[in-house]
Amino acid sequence: MSLLYIDACIRGDASRTKRLATTFLDTYFKTHPEDTLITREIAQHPIPPLNAKDYTKREALMAAGKLDAPVFSPAWEFAEAEHIVIAAPFWDLSFPAVVKAYLEQVSVAGIAFNYTETGSIGLCAAKDLTLITTRGGITTGDLAFLEQGARYLEALSQIYGIPRFQCIAAEGLDIEGLDVPEIMAQAEHQAKEAASAL
């Protein structure tokens, strides 16, 4: 089994999101030591967003059926992973732009999904996609509409054919007066439980 870890933690080791992700991964590999970890550090080594030239080239390769071209390697890596974990902080109501740029490269018809007469069909092998995030404010209850990152990834999971989506989040971390260590401790407990359940 393989677990693909997509690290979009812009603040590196100072990132609270990365702390949660590390807790999740450590717990997972304690119970699955035989599994393979594949890491894409898109915060440190971002994949550029598609521009007109690259898009035209990609479309030509797809039309020619050349899905083994090197440009499609991120898409194949994503499509073949059994578990996918994305660690990304909550930025501007969703996630950092590097995540969107990465997903543009992953969303390839014929690799991650396919079109049919009745709609798209997912081709990804993953059993689950986990988003690990931290938020400075609160986006639950009446403010749930503000959270667009998890919603976006849950929708993409359906397109990719990934049956299970889950989000592990610590929020309210920048609100004065809240017990931040306790919030993080609760989120780390959630991360451990979620990792153990895979």
N, C-alpha and C positions, 0 to 999 in steps of 0.2 A: 504494500500500500504506500501511496505517496501523499504527503501534505504539502501544498503550495502555500507559502507564506509571503504575502505581498505587504512590504513595509513602506508605508507612506508617512512615517513619523518624522515630520520636518525638523523637530527639535532634537532628534537623535536620542542619546542616552538620558537627556533631561526630560524627555517626553513622558507624560503620565500614561498616554495611550500605549507607548512601548512597554511600560512597566506592566500593564494589564496583559498585553500580548505575550510577554515573556512568561508570566504566570501561567497563561493558557498553554503555551508550547511546552514548558517544563513539565506540566502535569500530564499532557498528552503523551509525551515521549517516555515518561516513567512507566506508563501502562502499555505503550506500543514501541518498545525499544527497537524492534525489527523494521519499523517503517522508515521511509526515506523523507528527509526534509529538503525541499527545494525553496530557496529564498530569492525573491526579486526585491531588491532595495531601490524602489522607485523614487524615494525621497532623495537618496544620494546619487543615484544613476537613473534619472528620469528618461522615459521614452518620449520623444518629441510628439506633439500633436500632429495629426495629419494636415498637410497643406495641399494645395491644388496639384502640385507635381507628384507628391507621394501617393495621393489618392488615385490619380490617373494611372500611375504605374501599378498600383495594387489591383485596380479594377481590370487592367489588361491581363495581369497574371491570373486572376480568378477566371476571367472569360476563357483563357487558354487552358484552364484546368491545372495550372502549375502551382498547386497548393503546397508543394514541397519546397518552394522557394524560401530562402533564409528570412525574408521579411515576415513570414508567417510563423516563425518559431515561437514567439510569445503566445500566439493563439493555440498552437498545438500543445504547448506546456500546460496552459490553462485547461484545455479540453480533456487532457489525459489524466489530470490529477484526481485522486479519489476524495480528498478533502481540500477545501480552499479557505484560507483565513486572510482577511484584509484588515490591517491595523491602520486606521486613519483618524486623525482628530476631527472634531466638528468645526468646520470653517465655513463662514458665509452661507449658513443654512444647510450645508451638505458636507463636503470633504475637499481637501486640497486639489488643485487643478491637475496635479500629476496622476491622480487616480482616474480622472476622466480621460486623460490622454492615453493611459495604459488600457483602459476599457475599449477605447476606439480601435486599438491594435488587436484586441482579443475578439471583438465582435465581427467575426469573419463568416460569411455564409459558406457552408460546406465544411466548416471546422467546428465552430461553437454552436451553430444552429443551421437549419435549412428552411427554405421556403417550400410550401406545398400548396395545392389548390385550396386547401381548407385553412391555411394559416401557417405560421412558423412551427417548427418542431425542433426541440433541443437535442443537441448531439453530445453534450458534455458528460463525462463519466462520473463527475463528483456527486457524492451522496448528500453533501451539505456545503453551504457557504456561510461563514461566520464573519460578521463585521464586529470589530473591537474598536470602541471609540470613547473619547472623553469630551465632555461639554462644560463650558464655563457657566452657562445658564441652565434654565429648566425648559424642556420641550416635551412635557407630558401633560396629560389632562387637557384643558382648554387650549393649551399652546402646542399640542401635538402636530398641528399643521405646519409649524415652523421647521420640523425635522424632515428634510428632503433626501438626505444621503441614504439612510436605511431604506426608505421607500423605493428609491431608485434601484438600489442593489437587489431588493426583494423582487421587483418587477423583472429585472434582468435575469435573475435566477430562474424565473419561470420560462423566459425565452430560451435560456441555455439548457433547460431540461433538468435543472438541479432541484430535487424535490423538497429540500429543507433549507430554510433560511433562518438564521438567528442573529440577534444583535446583543452584544454585551456592552453596557454603557455605564460610565460613572458621570453623573451630571450635577450641576450646581457648584462646581469646583471653584468658581471665581466669585461666588456670592458671599459677601462679608457676613460673618456670624454662623455660617454652617460648619459642621464638624467634618472638614475635608479628609483627615486621616480615617475617620469612620466610614465615610462614603467610599473611599478607595478600598478599604478593607472589605466592605460588603461586595464591591464589584470584583475584587480578586477572588472572593469566595464563589461568586457566580461563575467566574472564568474557570475555576478549578472544577466545579460541578459540570459545566458544559463540556469541558475537555474530557473528563472522565466518562461522559455519556456517549462519546463518539465511538 
